[in-house]
Amino acid sequence: MIGKCKLLIDTGRNKVDSVFNRSEEVRNACAHPAENDRLKCLLPLDKFVDFVLDCNQLLDSIRLVTPDK
């Protein structure tokens, strides 16, 4: 919904979808570790930093448009 409704000012739908899809894959690999190497295949160490940076950037964008309580 975030990407589809264009709720973020500085992040496009493709980026939002990419980060959420990758996050879901990583979450599933951690929650259901039937295949020991699945997480390593989804998120090799050389791409881990980029993944974390993308997640942080998306969270910052969400915080930017979320009103304070």
N, CA, C and O atoms as a DFTB+ gen file, in Angstrom:
276 C
 N C O
     1  1       0.825      -1.196       0.000
     2  2       0.000       0.000       0.000
     3  2       0.871       1.261       0.000
     4  3       0.517       2.268      -0.613
     5  1       1.998       1.195       0.686
     6  2       2.876       2.365       0.745
     7  2       3.321       2.762      -0.659
     8  3       3.252       3.933      -1.033
     9  1       3.775       1.785      -1.426
    10  2       4.223       2.075      -2.787
    11  2       3.086       2.361      -3.734
    12  3       3.170       3.279      -4.549
    13  1       2.028       1.588      -3.638
    14  2       0.898       1.732      -4.552
    15  2       0.229       3.097      -4.403
    16  3      -0.168       3.708      -5.396
    17  1       0.105       3.567      -3.181
    18  2      -0.548       4.859      -2.922
    19  2       0.431       6.032      -2.968
    20  3       0.047       7.178      -2.736
    21  1       1.691       5.739      -3.267
    22  2       2.719       6.779      -3.369
    23  2       2.749       7.653      -2.112
    24  3       2.690       8.881      -2.181
    25  1       2.842       6.983      -0.972
    26  2       2.838       7.689       0.305
    27  2       4.200       8.266       0.688
    28  3       4.283       9.097       1.593
    29  1       5.249       7.846       0.024
    30  2       6.579       8.347       0.351
    31  2       7.020       9.382      -0.672
    32  3       6.809       9.220      -1.874
    33  1       7.621      10.420      -0.186
    34  2       8.044      11.530      -1.029
    35  2       9.294      11.192      -1.823
    36  3       9.394      11.517      -3.006
    37  1      10.251      10.538      -1.168
    38  2      11.570      10.366      -1.768
    39  2      11.919       8.928      -2.157
    40  3      13.071       8.642      -2.481
    41  1      10.943       8.025      -2.128
    42  2      11.207       6.633      -2.474
    43  2      10.118       6.134      -3.410
    44  3       8.931       6.216      -3.096
    45  1      10.533       5.611      -4.571
    46  2       9.579       5.133      -5.561
    47  2       9.038       3.754      -5.252
    48  3       9.553       3.036      -4.396
    49  1       7.995       3.408      -5.965
    50  2       7.315       2.128      -5.721
    51  2       8.240       0.942      -5.953
    52  3       8.197      -0.028      -5.196
    53  1       9.069       1.001      -6.978
    54  2       9.974      -0.119      -7.256
    55  2      10.916      -0.368      -6.085
    56  3      11.158      -1.515      -5.708
    57  1      11.439       0.693      -5.521
    58  2      12.351       0.554      -4.383
    59  2      11.615       0.005      -3.164
    60  3      12.123      -0.879      -2.475
    61  1      10.425       0.526      -2.902
    62  2       9.622       0.047      -1.768
    63  2       9.338      -1.442      -1.938
    64  3       9.539      -2.225      -1.010
    65  1       8.871      -1.833      -3.123
    66  2       8.564      -3.238      -3.380
    67  2       9.803      -4.114      -3.227
    68  3       9.735      -5.202      -2.655
    69  1      10.920      -3.640      -3.735
    70  2      12.161      -4.395      -3.658
    71  2      12.581      -4.641      -2.208
    72  3      12.913      -5.765      -1.834
    73  1      12.563      -3.592      -1.404
    74  2      12.984      -3.725      -0.004
    75  2      12.028      -4.629       0.765
    76  3      12.471      -5.489       1.526
    77  1      10.732      -4.446       0.578
    78  2       9.763      -5.285       1.297
    79  2       9.845      -6.748       0.846
    80  3       9.760      -7.653       1.676
    81  1      10.007      -6.985      -0.448
    82  2      10.121      -8.357      -0.938
    83  2      11.366      -9.044      -0.397
    84  3      11.311     -10.190       0.051
    85  1      12.479      -8.340      -0.441
    86  2      13.718      -8.926       0.083
    87  2      13.613      -9.153       1.587
    88  3      14.077     -10.174       2.095
    89  1      13.012      -8.216       2.296
    90  2      12.837      -8.359       3.744
    91  2      11.975      -9.574       4.077
    92  3      12.259     -10.305       5.025
    93  1      10.926      -9.781       3.295
    94  2      10.063     -10.941       3.535
    95  2      10.816     -12.245       3.285
    96  3      10.666     -13.207       4.038
    97  1      11.622     -12.274       2.235
    98  2      12.413     -13.475       1.955
    99  2      13.395     -13.765       3.085
   100  3      13.551     -14.913       3.501
   101  1      14.053     -12.725       3.576
   102  2      15.007     -12.891       4.673
   103  2      14.281     -13.337       5.935
   104  3      14.752     -14.230       6.639
   105  1      13.136     -12.723       6.226
   106  2      12.345     -13.101       7.393
   107  2      11.941     -14.568       7.323
   108  3      12.063     -15.298       8.307
   109  1      11.458     -14.999       6.159
   110  2      11.024     -16.384       5.999
   111  2      12.185     -17.359       6.156
   112  3      12.033     -18.425       6.753
   113  1      13.341     -16.990       5.621
   114  2      14.520     -17.858       5.745
   115  2      14.963     -17.976       7.200
   116  3      15.450     -19.026       7.620
   117  1      14.796     -16.907       7.965
   118  2      15.168     -16.943       9.391
   119  2      14.126     -17.707      10.215
   120  3      14.478     -18.436      11.143
   121  1      12.864     -17.542       9.879
   122  2      11.784     -18.160      10.649
   123  2      11.621     -19.653      10.336
   124  3      11.149     -20.421      11.174
   125  1      12.007     -20.047       9.145
   126  2      11.847     -21.439       8.706
   127  2      13.176     -21.947       8.137
   128  3      13.311     -22.121       6.926
   129  1      14.144     -22.181       9.007
   130  2      15.498     -22.513       8.542
   131  2      15.674     -23.968       8.105
   132  3      16.667     -24.600       8.465
   133  1      14.733     -24.504       7.341
   134  2      14.836     -25.887       6.881
   135  2      16.054     -26.082       5.980
   136  3      16.726     -27.112       6.030
   137  1      16.316     -25.087       5.172
   138  2      17.483     -25.141       4.286
   139  2      18.564     -24.245       4.870
   140  3      18.424     -23.022       4.871
   141  1      19.623     -24.835       5.359
   142  2      20.658     -24.085       6.075
   143  2      21.313     -22.991       5.244
   144  3      21.690     -21.955       5.790
   145  1      21.455     -23.190       3.966
   146  2      22.152     -22.212       3.126
   147  2      21.213     -21.223       2.445
   148  3      21.662     -20.381       1.667
   149  1      19.931     -21.313       2.725
   150  2      18.963     -20.442       2.044
   151  2      19.238     -18.964       2.318
   152  3      19.223     -18.145       1.399
   153  1      19.488     -18.624       3.584
   154  2      19.752     -17.225       3.927
   155  2      21.018     -16.725       3.253
   156  3      21.058     -15.593       2.772
   157  1      22.040     -17.546       3.214
   158  2      23.286     -17.150       2.547
   159  2      23.065     -16.915       1.054
   160  3      23.696     -16.038       0.465
   161  1      22.182     -17.687       0.446
   162  2      21.878     -17.498      -0.974
   163  2      21.062     -16.230      -1.207
   164  3      21.295     -15.501      -2.172
   165  1      20.107     -15.974      -0.318
   166  2      19.270     -14.781      -0.452
   167  2      20.034     -13.499      -0.173
   168  3      19.819     -12.477      -0.824
   169  1      20.920     -13.567       0.795
   170  2      21.601     -12.360       1.249
   171  2      23.070     -12.663       1.552
   172  3      23.458     -12.808       2.711
   173  1      23.878     -12.754       0.495
   174  2      25.303     -12.999       0.715
   175  2      25.933     -11.866       1.525
   176  3      25.469     -10.727       1.486
   177  1      26.976     -12.192       2.244
   178  2      27.610     -11.205       3.127
   179  2      28.017      -9.933       2.394
   180  3      27.933      -8.846       2.965
   181  1      28.451     -10.042       1.152
   182  2      28.879      -8.848       0.424
   183  2      27.712      -7.924       0.068
   184  3      27.936      -6.776      -0.315
   185  1      26.477      -8.404       0.188
   186  2      25.307      -7.566      -0.094
   187  2      24.527      -7.201       1.164
   188  3      23.541      -6.467       1.101
   189  1      24.975      -7.715       2.302
   190  2      24.268      -7.480       3.556
   191  2      24.212      -5.999       3.921
   192  3      23.159      -5.500       4.319
   193  1      25.321      -5.301       3.790
   194  2      25.367      -3.873       4.129
   195  2      24.395      -3.086       3.259
   196  3      23.679      -2.218       3.758
   197  1      24.365      -3.380       1.973
   198  2      23.432      -2.690       1.076
   199  2      21.983      -2.945       1.482
   200  3      21.155      -2.036       1.444
   201  1      21.681      -4.172       1.868
   202  2      20.331      -4.517       2.307
   203  2      19.949      -3.717       3.550
   204  3      18.856      -3.154       3.618
   205  1      20.841      -3.668       4.523
   206  2      20.566      -2.919       5.755
   207  2      20.417      -1.428       5.460
   208  3      19.527      -0.782       6.014
   209  1      21.254      -0.877       4.614
   210  2      21.149       0.534       4.243
   211  2      19.825       0.831       3.538
   212  3      19.188       1.850       3.809
   213  1      19.415      -0.057       2.637
   214  2      18.124       0.118       1.953
   215  2      16.969       0.092       2.954
   216  3      16.043       0.897       2.861
   217  1      17.029      -0.831       3.905
   218  2      15.973      -0.913       4.936
   219  2      15.947       0.360       5.773
   220  3      14.878       0.907       6.043
   221  1      17.103       0.825       6.178
   222  2      17.169       2.058       6.979
   223  2      16.671       3.263       6.204
   224  3      15.973       4.110       6.760
   225  1      17.018       3.352       4.931
   226  2      16.546       4.463       4.099
   227  2      15.031       4.444       3.985
   228  3      14.387       5.489       4.073
   229  1      14.456       3.261       3.788
   230  2      13.014       3.142       3.695
   231  2      12.345       3.519       5.015
   232  3      11.336       4.224       5.022
   233  1      12.895       3.058       6.115
   234  2      12.350       3.419       7.429
   235  2      12.420       4.926       7.655
   236  3      11.473       5.519       8.174
   237  1      13.522       5.544       7.275
   238  2      13.646       7.003       7.407
   239  2      12.582       7.721       6.571
   240  3      12.004       8.713       7.014
   241  1      12.331       7.217       5.370
   242  2      11.315       7.817       4.511
   243  2       9.921       7.689       5.124
   244  3       9.115       8.617       5.053
   245  1       9.647       6.534       5.726
   246  2       8.354       6.323       6.370
   247  2       8.208       7.256       7.572
   248  3       7.149       7.849       7.778
   249  1       9.266       7.382       8.355
   250  2       9.227       8.285       9.514
   251  2       8.998       9.740       9.084
   252  3       8.323      10.500       9.778
   253  1       9.560      10.113       7.946
   254  2       9.439      11.471       7.454
   255  2       7.987      11.860       7.187
   256  3       7.603      13.007       7.417
   257  1       7.188      10.932       6.712
   258  2       5.794      11.255       6.376
   259  2       4.790      10.800       7.430
   260  3       3.585      10.995       7.273
   261  1       5.293      10.191       8.506
   262  2       4.410       9.728       9.578
   263  2       4.279      10.817      10.640
   264  3       5.281      11.268      11.194
   265  1       3.069      11.235      10.919
   266  2       2.892      12.286      11.932
   267  2       3.267      11.782      13.323
   268  3       3.068      10.612      13.652
   269  1       3.806      12.677      14.120
   270  2       4.135      12.339      15.499
   271  2       2.850      12.200      16.300
   272  3       1.848      12.860      16.024
   273  1       2.900      11.344      17.279
   274  2       1.715      11.158      18.141
   275  2       1.703      12.157      19.243
   276  3       0.787      12.157      20.066
